Amino acid sequence: MIEPGKLYAHIGTWLSRWKPLSLSSSAMSYRPLLGDIDDISSGSNDDNPTFTLDYVDRLAVEKRLLRLGFTAWRWLFFVEGALTIVVAVSAIWILPDFPSSPNVWLLPDEQMLAKQRMEEEVTSENEHKSKPREYYSGLAEALTDWRVWWVGTAISLMSASMSFGMFFPTLSATMGYNATTSLLLCAPPWILGTATSFVVARHSDATGDRFWHIAGPLLVGVAGFILAISTMNTTMRYISLFLMTQGSVAYVIALTWIMNMFSRAQSKRAAAIALINSMGSAGAIVSSYFWPSSWGPSYVNSYMICILTSIISIAMFWVLRMHLSRCNEAAEAEEKSLGLPKGLRYLL
């Protein structure tokens, strides 16, 4: 299933207006992994469509749906798409733009608390009230900031390493079970991955660390790829699927790291999130060609590509961490020399 990347970029920007940047991971931890579960339940499998889509077509309801002009799996996409549009459009009136915006679902005390928590991390003055032309300046700043392209490339590689999610039913089928059992076996790894995402995201917020909470899950995913390459044993290959899904947790942390990295200007942050998310989506599109059926059932070459992209992504985030660390040290030295109070620090 193709994900509405633009909508997700807007959601990320909106959350950054409400949630302190140091506590953003837990707020976003549910979305990417649940999206992967949605892909599986929808029968997303570009490489081997007959495995999932023909299975849906065999359902008893197929004959009734055919009378309406489309097969069952097409109606599934219609329903999901329609519900997504309804929820997205409804959010225009339901969700206020800022804690200070008029709303009917927050108590005055809750609204004041939300404003106070955000003001603690705001370093620029009310940029959202500036002239419209300054928003174009934010876009220009994002386009000329090398960190946007660096992080975008790293997340694109990370997305490529998680391309196995689009072919999860096929990978489950390599264990030799029938279609029904193979599809049911897809759920437990993602349920565990979703639970892990909450734990890792909360721990990342509590410790203020981002890099190791990205590198750790990716390395666990790499271990899963290596295990899948090493054996065709049914038990071991199923365990490898559990390890692979842990890598998706890193995507959550990486996206929240972006908010802190570009937190000084709201328009620049919005543009940066959109650009980086678009680059990440591009990586997911390209990686759909990593899993040709001719490489099955072991898919050794596919797993090797995923390992390579994961390692490069980790290395790029490490370089970024070193850069941000030096920026923090320079800011601290300047504050001490000028006698200034402690300002905003990049999370590492």
C-alpha positions as CSV (number, residue, x, y, z in Angstrom):
1,M,0.0,0.0,0.0
2,I,1.3,3.5,-0.8
3,E,1.4,5.6,2.3
4,P,0.1,9.2,2.3
5,G,3.6,10.7,3.0
6,K,2.4,14.4,2.8
7,L,-0.2,13.8,5.4
8,Y,2.3,12.1,7.7
9,A,4.7,15.1,7.3
10,H,1.9,17.4,8.5
11,I,1.1,15.2,11.4
12,G,4.8,15.3,12.5
13,T,4.8,19.0,12.3
14,W,1.5,19.3,14.2
15,L,2.8,17.0,17.0
16,S,5.9,19.2,17.3
17,R,3.7,22.1,18.2
18,W,2.0,20.3,21.0
19,K,4.5,17.9,22.4
20,P,7.9,18.9,23.9
21,L,10.6,17.8,21.5
22,S,12.3,15.8,24.2
23,L,9.1,13.7,24.6
24,S,8.1,13.3,21.0
25,S,9.2,9.7,20.5
26,S,6.4,8.2,22.6
27,A,3.8,10.3,20.9
28,M,4.8,9.0,17.4
29,S,5.7,5.5,18.4
30,Y,2.5,3.9,17.3
31,R,2.3,5.0,13.7
32,P,5.0,3.4,11.5
33,L,4.6,0.0,12.9
34,L,0.9,0.0,12.8
35,G,1.2,1.1,9.2
36,D,3.2,-2.1,8.5
37,I,0.5,-4.2,10.2
38,D,-2.0,-2.4,7.9
39,D,0.1,-3.3,4.9
40,I,0.0,-7.0,5.9
41,S,-3.7,-7.0,6.6
42,S,-4.4,-5.3,3.3
43,G,-2.5,-8.0,1.4
44,S,0.4,-5.7,0.4
45,N,2.7,-7.9,-1.6
46,D,3.9,-6.5,-4.8
47,D,6.3,-9.3,-5.7
48,N,3.9,-12.1,-5.3
49,P,0.3,-10.8,-5.5
50,T,-1.3,-14.2,-6.0
51,F,-0.3,-15.2,-2.5
52,T,-2.4,-12.6,-0.7
53,L,-4.8,-11.2,-3.2
54,D,-5.9,-14.5,-4.6
55,Y,-6.4,-15.7,-1.1
56,V,-8.7,-12.7,-0.4
57,D,-10.5,-13.5,-3.7
58,R,-11.3,-17.0,-2.4
59,L,-13.4,-15.6,0.4
60,A,-17.1,-16.4,0.3
61,V,-18.0,-12.7,0.1
62,E,-16.2,-12.4,-3.3
63,K,-19.3,-13.4,-5.3
64,R,-21.4,-10.7,-3.7
65,L,-18.8,-8.0,-4.2
66,L,-18.3,-9.0,-7.8
67,R,-21.9,-8.0,-8.4
68,L,-21.0,-4.5,-7.4
69,G,-18.3,-4.4,-10.1
70,F,-15.0,-5.0,-8.2
71,T,-13.3,-7.9,-6.5
72,A,-13.0,-8.2,-2.8
73,W,-9.4,-6.9,-2.5
74,R,-10.2,-3.8,-4.5
75,W,-13.2,-3.1,-2.2
76,L,-10.8,-3.4,0.8
77,F,-8.6,-0.6,-0.6
78,F,-11.7,1.5,-1.4
79,V,-13.0,1.2,2.2
80,E,-9.5,1.9,3.7
81,G,-8.9,4.9,1.4
82,A,-12.4,6.4,2.1
83,L,-12.0,6.1,5.9
84,T,-8.5,7.7,5.7
85,I,-9.9,10.7,3.7
86,V,-12.8,11.1,6.2
87,V,-10.5,11.1,9.2
88,A,-8.0,13.5,7.5
89,V,-10.6,16.0,6.5
90,S,-12.3,15.8,9.9
91,A,-9.0,16.7,11.5
92,I,-9.2,20.2,10.0
93,W,-12.0,21.1,12.4
94,I,-11.2,18.7,15.3
95,L,-7.5,19.4,15.9
96,P,-6.4,23.0,16.8
97,D,-3.2,24.2,15.2
98,F,-1.5,25.4,18.5
99,P,-2.2,25.0,22.2
100,S,-3.2,28.7,22.2
101,S,-5.8,28.1,19.4
102,P,-9.5,28.0,20.4
103,N,-10.7,24.4,21.0
104,V,-13.5,22.6,22.7
105,W,-11.9,19.4,23.8
106,L,-9.2,20.8,26.2
107,L,-9.9,22.2,29.7
108,P,-8.4,25.6,30.4
109,D,-5.8,24.1,32.8
110,E,-4.8,21.5,30.1
111,Q,-4.5,24.2,27.5
112,M,-2.3,26.3,29.8
113,L,-0.1,23.3,30.6
114,A,0.4,22.5,26.9
115,K,1.4,26.1,26.2
116,Q,3.8,26.2,29.1
117,R,5.5,22.9,28.0
118,M,6.0,24.2,24.5
119,E,7.3,27.6,25.6
120,E,10.1,25.9,27.5
121,E,11.7,24.8,24.2
122,V,10.8,27.7,21.9
123,T,13.8,29.7,20.9
124,S,12.3,31.8,18.1
125,E,9.5,34.3,18.7
126,N,6.1,33.4,17.3
127,E,7.3,32.6,13.8
128,H,3.9,31.2,13.0
129,K,2.6,34.8,13.2
130,S,5.2,36.1,10.8
131,K,4.6,37.3,7.3
132,P,3.8,34.6,4.7
133,R,7.0,35.3,2.8
134,E,9.0,34.1,5.8
135,Y,7.6,30.6,5.2
136,Y,9.4,30.6,1.8
137,S,12.5,31.6,3.7
138,G,12.1,28.5,5.9
139,L,11.9,26.3,2.8
140,A,15.0,27.9,1.4
141,E,16.9,27.4,4.6
142,A,15.8,23.7,4.6
143,L,16.9,23.2,1.0
144,T,20.4,24.8,1.7
145,D,21.0,22.9,5.0
146,W,23.2,19.9,4.4
147,R,21.8,18.1,7.4
148,V,18.4,17.8,5.7
149,W,19.9,16.0,2.8
150,W,22.2,13.9,5.0
151,V,19.3,12.8,7.3
152,G,17.0,12.3,4.3
153,T,19.5,9.9,2.7
154,A,20.0,8.1,6.0
155,I,16.3,7.6,6.5
156,S,15.9,6.6,2.8
157,L,18.4,3.8,3.4
158,M,16.7,2.9,6.6
159,S,13.4,2.6,4.7
160,A,15.1,0.4,2.1
161,S,16.3,-1.9,4.9
162,M,12.7,-2.2,6.1
163,S,11.4,-3.2,2.6
164,F,10.9,-6.7,3.9
165,G,7.6,-5.5,5.5
166,M,6.0,-5.1,2.0
167,F,6.8,-8.8,1.3
168,F,6.2,-10.2,4.8
169,P,3.5,-12.7,3.7
170,T,5.9,-14.1,1.1
171,L,8.7,-14.4,3.6
172,S,6.3,-16.1,6.0
173,A,5.2,-18.5,3.2
174,T,8.8,-19.7,2.8
175,M,8.3,-21.7,6.0
176,G,6.1,-24.1,4.1
177,Y,2.7,-23.6,5.6
178,N,-0.5,-23.1,3.7
179,A,-1.8,-19.6,2.9
180,T,-4.1,-19.2,5.9
181,T,-1.5,-20.3,8.4
182,S,1.2,-18.2,6.8
183,L,-0.9,-15.1,6.9
184,L,-1.8,-15.7,10.6
185,L,1.9,-16.1,11.4
186,C,2.5,-12.6,10.1
187,A,0.8,-11.0,13.0
188,P,2.9,-12.0,16.1
189,P,6.2,-10.4,14.9
190,W,4.5,-7.1,14.3
191,I,2.6,-7.2,17.5
192,L,5.9,-7.6,19.3
193,G,7.4,-4.9,17.2
194,T,4.6,-2.5,18.1
195,A,5.0,-3.2,21.8
196,T,8.8,-2.7,21.6
197,S,8.3,0.6,19.9
198,F,6.5,2.0,22.9
199,V,9.2,0.8,25.3
200,V,12.1,2.0,23.2
201,A,10.4,5.4,22.5
202,R,9.7,6.0,26.1
203,H,13.2,5.1,27.1
204,S,14.6,7.4,24.5
205,D,12.6,10.3,25.8
206,A,13.5,9.5,29.4
207,T,17.3,9.3,28.7
208,G,17.4,12.0,26.0
209,D,19.3,9.7,23.7
210,R,18.4,9.3,20.1
211,F,21.4,7.6,18.2
212,W,21.7,4.4,20.3
213,H,17.9,4.0,20.2
214,I,18.2,4.1,16.4
215,A,21.3,1.9,16.1
216,G,20.2,-0.7,18.6
217,P,16.9,-1.7,16.8
218,L,18.6,-1.6,13.4
219,L,21.4,-3.9,14.6
220,V,18.7,-6.3,16.0
221,G,17.1,-6.2,12.5
222,V,20.5,-7.0,11.0
223,A,20.8,-10.0,13.3
224,G,17.4,-11.2,11.9
225,F,18.6,-10.8,8.3
226,I,21.8,-12.8,9.1
227,L,19.8,-15.5,10.8
228,A,17.4,-15.8,7.8
229,I,20.4,-16.1,5.5
230,S,22.1,-18.7,7.6
231,T,19.3,-21.4,7.6
232,M,16.1,-22.6,6.1
233,N,15.0,-24.2,9.4
234,T,11.4,-23.3,10.0
235,T,11.8,-22.3,13.7
236,M,14.9,-20.2,13.1
237,R,13.4,-18.4,10.1
238,Y,10.3,-17.5,12.1
239,I,12.5,-16.2,14.9
240,S,14.3,-14.1,12.3
241,L,11.0,-12.4,11.4
242,F,10.6,-11.3,15.0
243,L,14.1,-9.8,14.9
244,M,13.5,-8.0,11.6
245,T,10.5,-6.2,12.8
246,Q,12.5,-4.7,15.7
247,G,14.4,-2.6,13.1
248,S,11.3,-0.6,12.3
249,V,11.4,0.9,15.8
250,A,14.4,3.0,14.7
251,Y,12.3,4.8,12.2
252,V,10.1,6.3,15.0
253,I,13.2,7.6,16.9
254,A,14.8,9.0,13.7
255,L,11.7,11.1,12.9
256,T,11.5,12.6,16.4
257,W,15.2,13.4,16.2
258,I,14.5,15.6,13.2
259,M,12.1,17.7,15.2
260,N,14.8,18.6,17.8
261,M,17.4,19.0,15.1
262,F,15.4,21.8,13.3
263,S,13.4,23.1,16.3
264,R,14.6,26.7,16.1
265,A,12.3,27.7,13.3
266,Q,8.8,26.3,12.8
267,S,8.7,26.9,9.0
268,K,12.1,25.4,8.5
269,R,11.2,22.4,10.6
270,A,8.0,21.9,8.6
271,A,9.9,22.0,5.3
272,A,12.6,19.8,6.7
273,I,10.2,17.1,7.9
274,A,8.4,17.2,4.5
275,L,11.6,16.9,2.5
276,I,13.1,14.1,4.7
277,N,9.8,12.2,4.7
278,S,9.7,12.4,0.9
279,M,13.2,11.1,0.6
280,G,12.3,8.3,3.0
281,S,9.3,7.4,0.8
282,A,11.5,7.3,-2.2
283,G,13.7,4.8,-0.5
284,A,10.7,2.6,0.1
285,I,9.7,2.8,-3.5
286,V,13.1,1.8,-4.9
287,S,13.5,-1.0,-2.4
288,S,10.4,-2.7,-3.7
289,Y,12.7,-4.1,-6.5
290,F,15.0,-5.8,-3.9
291,W,12.8,-8.8,-3.7
292,P,12.3,-10.5,-7.1
293,S,10.8,-13.9,-7.0
294,S,13.8,-15.4,-8.7
295,W,15.8,-14.7,-5.5
296,G,13.4,-16.9,-3.4
297,P,12.8,-18.8,-1.4
298,S,16.0,-18.0,0.6
299,Y,16.2,-14.3,-0.6
300,V,19.9,-14.2,0.4
301,N,20.6,-11.3,-2.0
302,S,17.6,-9.3,-0.7
303,Y,18.7,-9.8,2.9
304,M,22.3,-8.8,2.0
305,I,21.0,-5.5,0.5
306,C,19.0,-4.9,3.7
307,I,22.1,-5.5,5.8
308,L,24.2,-3.1,3.7
309,T,21.6,-0.3,3.8
310,S,21.1,-0.7,7.6
311,I,24.9,-0.4,8.3
312,I,25.3,2.6,6.0
313,S,22.3,4.3,7.7
314,I,23.8,3.7,11.2
315,A,27.2,5.1,10.0
316,M,25.5,8.2,8.7
317,F,23.6,8.8,11.9
318,W,26.8,8.4,13.8
319,V,28.5,11.1,11.8
320,L,25.4,13.3,12.4
321,R,25.7,12.6,16.2
322,M,29.3,13.7,16.2
323,H,28.4,16.9,14.4
324,L,25.6,17.7,16.8
325,S,27.8,17.0,19.8
326,R,30.4,19.5,18.5
327,C,27.6,22.1,18.0
328,N,26.5,21.5,21.7
329,E,30.1,22.0,22.9
330,A,30.4,25.2,20.9
331,A,27.2,26.6,22.2
332,E,28.1,25.8,25.8
333,A,31.5,27.5,25.3
334,E,29.9,30.6,23.9
335,E,27.4,30.8,26.7
336,K,30.1,30.5,29.3
337,S,32.3,33.2,27.7
338,L,29.3,35.6,27.4
339,G,27.7,34.8,30.6
340,L,24.5,33.7,29.0
341,P,21.9,31.2,30.4
342,K,21.8,27.7,29.1
343,G,20.0,27.5,25.8
344,L,18.7,24.8,23.6
345,R,20.8,21.7,23.2
346,Y,20.6,19.1,20.4
347,L,19.6,15.6,21.6
348,L,22.2,13.0,20.8
